[in-house]
Amino acid sequence: MSTVRTPTRPCHASTEYDSWVPMKYRLVCGLVWVLTAAGCVFERAVENAVVPAEASAVPATNPQRFAQAYERLQREEYEPALTMFTDLATTYPQLLDYHLYYLGIIQARHDDAKAKPMFTRLLAEYPESVMSGEASLELGKILAHEGDYDAAISFLDRAAGAARTSTRYGGRLALAEVAEQRGDFSQAYRELMEVRRHGRGASAREARKSILRLRQRYRQLEPAGSELFDEVKLLLDERDYAAAALALERLQRESPTGIDPAAITRLEAETLLGRGRLEEGLAALWKVADDYPRTRAAPAALFRLASLLWNRDRDAAAMRAFEELRSRYPSDERVPDATYAIARIHDSAGREEEAIDAYAEVIRRFPRHDLTTESKWRIGWIHYRAARWDEATVAFADLAENNTGKRHEEGMYWRARAHENAGRTVRARGLYQQIVEPMKENPYAAYYSAWADARLRALGRRKRIAVPFASDGSQAIAPPATTEPVAPPTLPVFHVERWRELRAAGIDKLARLELAAVASQAPDDPAATRFLIDAYRSVDDFRQARAVANSSAVAAGLSARERRELLYPLGFWDEVTREAKTRRVDPIWVVSLMRQESMFDPTAISPVGARGLMQLMPATAERMAGEIGRNVRDEAELFEPELNVTLGTAYLRSLTDRFGKDTLTALAAYNGGENAAERWQRQFGMLARDEFVESITYRETRDYVKRVAGNYHVYRELYGARER
């Protein structure tokens, strides 16, 4: 490890700090420096000192001591954390900006006067620190509490411009509070609405709570006219359907000019649907279509109506609505989807001729639409199910020869299957061999490669086909050799050194922040690119490692195998192997699922609220936590890798048990829902496993199962060692 800088410069040494910190706070900073030198700032309550539970006969290293203090803070054990960070501040200068920040956070709980010097010193000595945005936010709030609004705004503005989302919106919330305290409630309201519209999670909820309080205090802020219309839409986005209903009643009562009544009725439909009043919601959608046929809302309402009916297996009513859309609005952009849906309804009802005609119409009328290739596939599948092998091979050949990517692989495989079923084993064997070679990097292609390989092995043996994705997890996995990242001198030493210390402490979340700062200042040269790739991989940030590799103009010297390992990393492998062993799950299935769900991003959140590495819905996580005896205090904890992997692996195991150790059906349940998977199992469970997957009625879930299973095949090919 290279020599790290010991912070000994006085407060006035930073010209960047001079440019934005008010003069009197530079004076305060100087006073803090003097007090620090005198040993007066960091209070050592020796009589209350807590000996860390992790202490042992072997003295802990500085990174280990920092990790212990950080863990105490995360567990809200503030007194021991205060003692430990106080000691670290005088003995571990390499992370002094972090010590100051956490000391300030702890002190701010009870005593702003003690917290203020910590944040002030951090900003004075370490303006480049990744914690400077957070420190600016905390110091700004302290100054606002003291009534020094001008100084507070200077710090809060910086926080509001920070890169981290939580800091940015935290700064806006604090600026809104300052504006309100100064009597500028209109400005406060604008700030809060900005956070409400664009923030997420706790920030958005806090903004809305403050908005409601301001509206009660200042009635002129109550939305009216077009603002009330926007308020209803916002409440629907927030899924507060009861509040949306109240706002909608007021909107309908006031009937503001300039707002399309069809749009208001459409809001009424969505509000009713959100409140679980399905039939009334459907009626409102019909009302939009019938009463306002010349508006843009009408075809959208018809399509929404038809889709809702179809998703609830009310196929006859859905068919009428889709046909109504096609009849009334033949040029509407939704007509291809409606035509395809009509074909699917005929298909599921066994009306093969009508289904083929509707699929053919999609192909003929909309040759450039995404559903054209899907319709070609569906025609081939109808012939395949009916054992019309010649017709199936023609349809699948057309699909394979006129497409690339997943449709090509799909057409090739099922063309081969049709030939095999027709007894044309030589032709089938040739097609299977084309699919198997070379090794696939695309998970969709890898899925069909695995099946083709399994069928090649069985051809001529008259043996039952072994499912290529069946495993008890006994295959030995050989993780890639780790490469110690070497930082070239062109990179910012300040952040590289902190990354090293935080990685040694095992706090990857903080180490990633330092790497982001390094990347923002890194030149585009091979040495810097290689360092960033290896460094991001060392802290399980594979998303950023790939981003660096993809965006860099240089090759960084990656071999073909290293590129594959970057595409298919053994992310969070320690957590995965531990939990997989506990739950008796193949760890390769866990990383295969994780790759598809989040691409190893612990902060990932889906539009419907699934969180973390394994994209757990809060309700599912709560259920699994109860079953295995874990406590989830807040939904934000689902972004923690250890907890997310623990609950996600337990959930995968429960689904595997529920569906008779059939991993493919378990994957379908993970994505499409347990009830849907049970229905597919009842309808198609007797089919061969490759045919079962193709029969899954949700296109998204069907593709999801193929991608996760394809990931599994690539992982086993890439990392599988010889069986021991």
Beta strands, then each sheet from edge to edge (+ up, - down):
end
